[in-house]
Amino acid sequence: MKFKKKLAVLLASTLAISTALVGCSSTGGDSSGGVEINVNVGPEPATIDPAKNSAVDGATLINHAFEGLMKLDKDNKIVEGQAAKYEVNKDETVYTFTLRDDAKWSDGEPVKAEDFVYSWQRLVDPKTGADYNYMIDMVKNANEIMAGKKKPEELGIKALDEKTVEVTLATPTPYFLEVCAFPATFPVRKDVVEANADTWSTDPKTYIGNGPYVLKEWEHQAKMTYVKNENYYGLDKLGPDTINFVLMEDKNTILSAFKNGEILFGDDLPSEEIDAMKDKGLEIEKQLGTYFLSINVNKEGLDNVKVREALSLAIDRDYIVEKVAKGGQIPADSFVATGLTDADGKTEFHENAKKWYDVKDYKGNVEKAKKLLKEAGYENGKGLPSIELMCNPGHEPIMEAVQNMWKENLGVNSTISSQDWNVFLETRKQGDFQVARDGWLGDYNDPISFIDMWITGGGNNNAQWSNKEYDKLVSEIKATTDSKERYAKMHEAEDILAKDMPIIPLYYYTDLYIISDKLEGMYTSPLGYKYFMYCKVTE
């Protein structure tokens, strides 16, 4: 949605789908009750193909239509999903999953072990172009396949029979079961995908899933309607008969829809409305993530590490979290988010990390920034090309704050470009920017989820950064079975990231959303996902 006027039209169109929001309390599997909820988790998704999605809102939509071998429950614990049980060998390199007898696709076909084999091979196949192909790089031969040195069929996963999946790892991986609950590893049907390679995930008729809900209708730029999957093994435990994911991007539009009762849940709101909404549905939760700026290290001026460091030091993070974001965020002094433990299992990884700068000494930071910029040959910003700060709608206030700080402290000129969500994602992915808003939520509870994204050519390496020493460290981290060595090397890798500064961390995320007190049973994940499949609506 490119214009606010278009968003206003969209909002008006949602009025017709809000008939079942009040006074409904039926929560069972009987569809005669017709319990229907309207919620918002984001705008039109870039994709809902499990292998190709790399956005949090897309992951929430995928979680409602698909399910992996494992899944995340309401207590954020990894439990069996499509797998009824699993076994692990002594050295923890071979996992054997036995599928549920009642695991079925939404068209009634049984879920087979071969479906997982096909899906995982598709994920690492270079032809797929999946940003998250490295998610299963611990599986035997995955790295060689991604590098084009081996065929997808050589991946360490096979179907022992129709109900048994065997996965062989190259090295023991403590978070592997969490990977098995990650959307990129969810199964897709070979016959469906290959018969409609370019359109299968955009048409409800061919969007065949194995999860609790089924995509029934998709009114592009307006709403996606999900209904219960009558073939889901846990059908009797599901809540709403219909979930309408109303597609909106503008934060003011989302808030207006919530206030008017047109949606029961909104995944964002304007920062200037946070105080007013604190007792009116606003929830703030901890989140495993970091909000940062990606710097295209190949652009003129920005290819100088001293310039990048100066730009970072000139930003007042306390001001941004207290006066602009205003959602209880924590100023970031390194990249790996708070909330992850170190090797001892007690202290936080962040607590033991070397700090990139002193967030409490802003005056000192600015003085150092001025010196660095002078050393780089751009004293008071002279000679440095104007920098374009790219973001998606809703993030302009933060970009404006950064713009003012760069100008006031360094004499650096910059402009702001705000792009529609899907356009923004593609532009950033292609590296067609100078400095871009970015953010990262951990994919599982391990620091490597923040470290391995910056390898050369990585699908989520938006900064286009490359460092051979860093790549080597990541490979060593993933190959070692020594926990102390592994964590020490992760700290070392983050230190390299700090030294080269291809990114500028601003703050550690909190999860802000607005929810009606009529909506019960919704739960969230620190990874950013929202779950509505067990909700009920009360008076």
N, C-alpha and C positions, 0 to 999 in steps of 0.2 A: 504494500500500500504506500504509494508515493506521496499522496497529498492528504492533508487533514480533512479537506472537503470530502474526499472519497471515504475516509474513515467515518465521517458523520453519517454518510449514506449507509455504510456497513452497519453502524450501530442501530440505525432505524430498522434495518432488515432483520435484526435479531429479536425484535419485539414479538414477531409471530411465533417464535419458538420457545417462549417463556411461560407457556400455559400450565406447566406441571411443577412449578417451583414451590408453591405454597400449599401446605396442608397435606402433603403426601408422606406416608410413612411405611408403605409396603416395601419390604426389603427382600423377600424370598425369591425363589426361582420362577414363580408363577407370573408369566408376562401379562396376565389379565389386569394386574394392578397398574401397569403403565407408568411406573415411577421414572421420571425423566429429569435430568439435571443439566444445567448449562454452566460450563466452566471455561476459563481462559488460561492457557499455559504458554501462549505465544501467538505470533502471526502465522501466515501461510508457511508451512515447513518447506525447506529446500528439498528434502527427500524423506521418505519413510521406508526406504530400503534398508534393512538392518545392517548390511555390509557397507553401505555408502554414507549413512548418516554420521555426522560428527557434532551435532548440536544437542543441547540438553532438552529443548522442547520437543525435538524429533524423537529423542529417546523415550520421553514420557508417552508419546503417541504409540511408539513401537512396543513399549512394555504392556500396553493394553491389548495388543493384537497378537503378540508372539510371546513365547516363553522358552528359556534355555534349559540346559540340563539341570542347572541350579537356578535359584531365584532368591531375591531379597524379601524377607518378611517384614511385618510392621515394626518389629523390634530391631530392624537393620541387621539381622542375622542371615547368613547364607544357609539355605535349606534346600532340600530336593525339589526340583521343579518337574520337568519331563522325565527325569530319572527317578525311579522308585528307590534306588539304592546305588551305592558305588563302593568300590574297593580300591585300595592303593597297595602297591608292592612295597617291600622293605625299604628300598632306597628312594622311594617316593618319585619314581620316574615313569611309572605305568599306572594309569587310572582306568578302571573298568567300570563303565556305567551300564546299569540295566534299566531300560525304559519301562515306564508304566504300561501295563496291559491295556489301560483305557486312555492312553494318549492318542488323540485324534486331531486331524486338521479340521478346519471349520467347514469343509465340504463333506466330512464324514470319513475320509480316507485315514487309515492308521498312520501314525508317525513312526517312521522306521529309522533304524540306526544309519542307514545309507543317506538319509536326509541331512544328518549332521556332518557326515563325511563330505558330501557335496558342498554344503554351506561353508565349511571351514576351508576346503580347497579353493572355493570361489573367493573367499576373503583374502587369501595370500596370493592369488593369481594376479600378476601385474596387469593383465587385461581388464580386470575389474576396476582398478584405480581407486581402491579403498584407502581413505586417510588413516583408518584404524587397522591396517593390515598387520602392523607390528604388535597388536594386542595379543596375538598368539605366537609371538616369535620364540617363545620357550618350547614350542612343539618341535619335535625332531624334523629337520630339513626346512623349516619355515623360512629362515633367513636366506638359504640358498635358493629357494623358490622365488622369493621376493626379488632377489638379485638376478633372476633369470638363468641361474646355473643348474636348476633342477626343475622337473615338471611338477605341477600341482598334485598329481597322483602319487607323488613320493612323500607327501606330508605324513607325519607320524600319527595318523588317525585312520582307523579301519572299522568296518562292521564285521564282527565275528559271526553274527546272525542278525535276523531282523530286529531283535530287541537288545542287542549288546554292542556298545560302542567302546572301543579301546583306544586310548590316547597315550602315546609315548612321548615323553619330554626329553629334550636334550640335556637338561639339568634340573634338579629339584627346584620347584618354584613355590614359595610359601603362600602366595596369593592366587594360585591357579584356580581354586574353586570359585573365587570371586570373578575371575575371568570368565568362567562358565556361566555366570549370571549377568554378563555384560551384553548389551544389545547386539553388538557386532558379531557375537558368536551364536546368535539365535538361528534356528534352522529355517530354510526356505525350500520350497519344493522345486526340484529340477525341471519337471515337466511344465510347471507354471511359468517359471522364470525364462526358460529357453524358448517357450512358445510365444512369449511377449517380452522380449529382452529389454526394450526401451520403455514400455508402458505398464508392465505388470503391477508396479507399486504406485501407479497414479490412478488406476481404475478399480473401484470397489468390486467389480465383477471378478477380477483376477487377483485381488489382494487377499490371497488365501493364507490364513495364519493358524497358529496352534495355541493361541493364548485365550484369555477369558472373554474377550470381546471381538467383534467383527466390524470392520468398516462397512457401513451400509450405504451411506451417501457422502459425497464430497462436493460441496458448493464452494468452489475455489474462491479464495479471498473472503469467505464468509463463515463457513462452519464445516466441521467434519462430524458426522453422526455415527456413533458406535453403538451396537446392540449386543446383547449377550450371545456368546457362542454356545449354541445348544449342544455342541459336541464336546465342550470343555469338561474335563473330569471333575472339576470343582464347581460345577454349575449351581448346585443347591446353596452354595455359600456366597454367591455373588449378590451385590446390592442393586444398583439402578438397572432398570431394563434398558434404558437409553442414556447415553452420555453424549451431549453435544459439546464438542470442543469449538467454542466460538473463537474465530481467528481475528485477533486485534493486536496491533503493535503500539499505537499511541497510548501513552500512560494515562493521559487525561480521559480518553475515551473509555479505557478499562475501568477507571475509578467511577465514572458517571454510570456505566452499565451496572457496576456493583451497587452503587447507592440507589439506583432505580429498581433493584431486584431482578435485573435481566440476566445476571450471572450470580452464582453462589460463591464463586472463587475467582480471584484475579491474581496472576503471578507477578504483578508489578504495580507500582503506583508512583506518582510524581514525588520527588524527594521533599518538595515544599509542603506536601500534604501529610507527611509522616506524623508530625505531632498531633494534627487534628484527628487522625484515624487511630491513635493508640488505644482508645477504648471503644472503637467502633468496628472491630474486625481485623485490625492489623496484628499479624504475628511476626515475630523476629526470631529466627533460629540460627544456630551455628551451622556453618557450611564449610566444607573442605575445599577451599578454593582461593585463588588470588586474582585480583583485578589488576591489569597491567597494560602498558603500551608496548606494542611490537615496533621495532625500528627496522626499516628495510636497510640493511647494512651495505647494500649495493648502490645506494643513491648518493649523489654528490654531496659532500659535507658530512653526511651521516656515515660514510665509510671510514671516518676518523673516530677511533675509540675515545679520544679525549673530548670530542664534541658530544658523543653519546653520554659520556659520564657527566659532563657539564649540564646537559639538559636534564639529567636525572636529579642531580644535586640541587638544581634551582627550583624544584617543586616542593611546596609546603604540604606534606601529606596530612598533618594535623588539621590544617584549614579545610582540606578537601573532605575529610571524613566528618568533621564537626559542623561545617557551614554549607557544604554542598550535598554530599551523599546522605548524611544524617540518619543512618540506619544502624548505628552501633558497630560499624566496621572498625577494624584495627589497622593503623598505619603499617605498611609493609616495609621491613628493613632487609628482606631477602625474598627469594622466590617461592621456595617450597612452603606450602601453607601450614598454619598452626593446626594442631589436632592429630599429628602423626607421631608415633613414638620412635625413639632411637633404638639402637642395638640392645640396650639393657631392658627394653620393654617398659620402662618407667618414665624416664625423662623424655621431653619432646625433642624431635629432630630439629625443630626451629630453635629451641633453647640452646642447642649445642652448635648451631651454625654460625659461621663468621658473618657479621653484619656488613651489608654493602655500604652503609652510611649510618650516621647517628641521627635518627629521626627527631631527637630532642634538641639538636644543635643546628637549627635551620640557618641561623646567621653564619655559623662556621661553614656550613655546606655551601652557601651562596658565595662566600669568599673563595672557597676552593674552586667552585664552578667558574668563576671569573678568571682565575689563573689558568685553568685548563683550556678555556676557550681562547685565551691570549696565546698560550703555547701552541694551540692548533692553528694559529694564524688568523683568527676571527675575533680580535679584541672588540668588545662592545657589539658583537654581532656583525661587524662590517665585513662584507665579502661573502658571508654565508647565505646561500640561497634561501628564500622564504620557504618555510616548511608547511606542508599541508597535513593537518590533523584530521584523519578520517574516522568517522564513527557511524553508528546507526541511530535512528531516532530515540530520544530520551536521554542520550549521553552528552548532548551539547553543553549542559552546564559544567560538567567536569572538564570537557575540552576547552571551554572558555576560561576556566580557572587556570589551566595549564598554559594557555595562550598568554594570559596576562602576566603570569609569573615569569615566563621566558622573556617577554618584552621588558618588563620592569627590572628584572635582575640581570639580564644578559644582553638586552638590546636586540634579541632575536625576533624576527618577524615570522608570523605564522598565520595561516588561514584555516578555516574549519569546513569540512565537507561532510554532510550527513546524507547517508544513502539508505534506501529501503533495505530491510533485513537480508533478503535473498541476494540482492545486488551487492550489498556490503560483504557478505560471506564469500561470494565468488571473487570479487575484486581483491579482497585480502588474501585469499588462497592463492591467487595468481601472482601475488607480489606487486600488484600495480598500485602502489601507495608509497608514501614516505614514512609517516608514523600513523599507526592505526590502533584504535581501542581494541583491547583483547582481554580475554579472561579464561581461566582454566579451573575446572572442578576435577578433583581426583577421580580416576576411574575405579579405584579400589584403595584400600587402606594401606598404602605402601608408598614411601617417597619416590620410588622409581617412576611412578605415574606422572610425576612432575619433571623428572630428569630425562627420561628416554624420548620425550617429544622433540628435543632439540638436536637430535642426531642429523647429520647431513642428509638432506632430501626427505626428511620425515614429513609425513602427510599433514602434521599440525605445526610444523616449523614455519610459521608465517613470516618470521624475520629473514628468511632466506640465508640464515647463518650457517657457517661450516667451520668446524675445528677438529682436526684429525686426532689431537690428543683427547678431546672430549669423546669422540666416537669410540676410541680405543678403550677409554674408561668404562663407557656404558656396556661395551661387549664383555669386559672383565667382570663387571657387576653382575651381569646375567649368567656368567659362566661359573662363578664361585659358589661354593656351598658353605663357606665360612661366613657366618653372620657378621662378626666384627669387621672382617675385611670388607664385606659388602657395604656396610653402612659407612665405613671410613672412606671408601671410594665414592659413595654418593655425595658425601660432604665435599670431597675433592672436586667432583664434577660441578657442584653448585658454585664452588669457588672460581672455577674457570668461567662459568657463566657470568659471575660478578665482574671478573677481570675484563672480559670482552664486551659486556653490557649491550647485548643485542635487544634487551628488553628493559623496561622501566617499571618495576613493581610499584603500585600505588597503595593498595590496601588488601587486607584479607577479607574475603566475602562474609556477609551474613545473608541469610535467606529471608527476604521480606515478601510477604504475600497477604492478601486480604481474603477472609473467609467468613461466610455467614454462620451465625450460631445455629442455623437450621440444618447445616450440613455436618453430619457426624460420621466418623470412621475414616476420613481421609488421612493418609499419612505421607510423610516425605522421607527422603533419603539425604544424608549429607552430601551425596554425589549430585544432588539437584533434581532428582526425579520426583514426580508427584503421582500418587496412586489413588484412584477413585473407584476401583472395582468393588470395594467392600463398604461403600458409603450408604448412608440412609438419610432421608430427609424428614425432619420433624416439624411440628407446629412452632 
